[in-house]
Amino acid sequence: MDRRKADFGSLHELIGRKVSFPGGRGTVVEILEDGPSLVIQAEDLEIQPDSLGYARRRSRETRLVEVFDLAGGYDPDFLALVVEE
């Protein structure tokens, strides 16, 4: 069985869980099957500019963390995640 397919099912348990990553904390909001990848919404707000570059609103940064690297091993960013209780 392909390791990428076998691990995908257990990743769904992470949805809604708080995680720590280098430089911040966030919540896993989605799992993308293609990859697979975790979509993490950061807790901290950032200033989002409009099309002219003016600061208009504050929004949460969204990070995409790949589970596997190109060689088929676990990606270092994925291994650096700490799932909180």
N, C-alpha and C positions, 0 to 999 in steps of 0.2 A: 504494500500500500504506500502511496506517495506521502511523505512526511508532511508536506504542505497541506494536503487535504485532511490528513488525520488530525492535525492541530487546529484546524479552522473551527471545528465544532466547539471545542473547549474555550475558544476566545470569546464566544458570546456571553460567557459568565462575567466578563469584565465590563460589560455595558452598564453604565451608571456608577461604577466604582471610582473612587478618588485614587489618583496616582501621583507620585512625585517623580520628577525628572530633573536632570541637571538644569538649574536655573529657574525652577518653578514647580507649581502644582496645578492639577487640572482634573477633569472628569472625562472618562471614556464615553463618547456619545454615539459612536458607530464603529462597526467592523466592516471593512471593505473586503470582499471575497477575492478580488483580483490583487494578488500579492502574497498573502493577505496583509492588510495594514490596519492600524488602529487610528481612529480620528479622536483627538484629544482636544477638548475646549479648556483653555487656560483659565485660571481663576482671576488673574490680574486683568484689568482693563487697559487697553491701549488706545491712543488717539488715532482715529481713522480720518484721513484727509479726503476731501471731495476731488472731483476731476481737475480742479485748478490748483490743488495743493493746500487749500485752506483747511484747518482743523474744524471739523463739523460735528463729530460725535465720538463717543467712546464705545468701543466694542471689545469683545473677547477674542483673543488670538486663537486660531485653530491650528493645531499641529498634526501632521501626518507621520506616523511612526511605522516604518516597515518592520515586519516580523522577521523576514529572512534577508540575507545579503545576496549578492550576485552569485556567490560560490555555493549557496544552498545552506549555509550555516545561519545561526541566529544573528541578527543585526545587533551591533553594539548598543545602539540607541534603545532597542527593545529590551536588551539585557539590563540596561541602566534604570529602567522603570521600577519603581517600588510601589506595589499595590498596598493601599492603606485600608485599615479596617473600617 
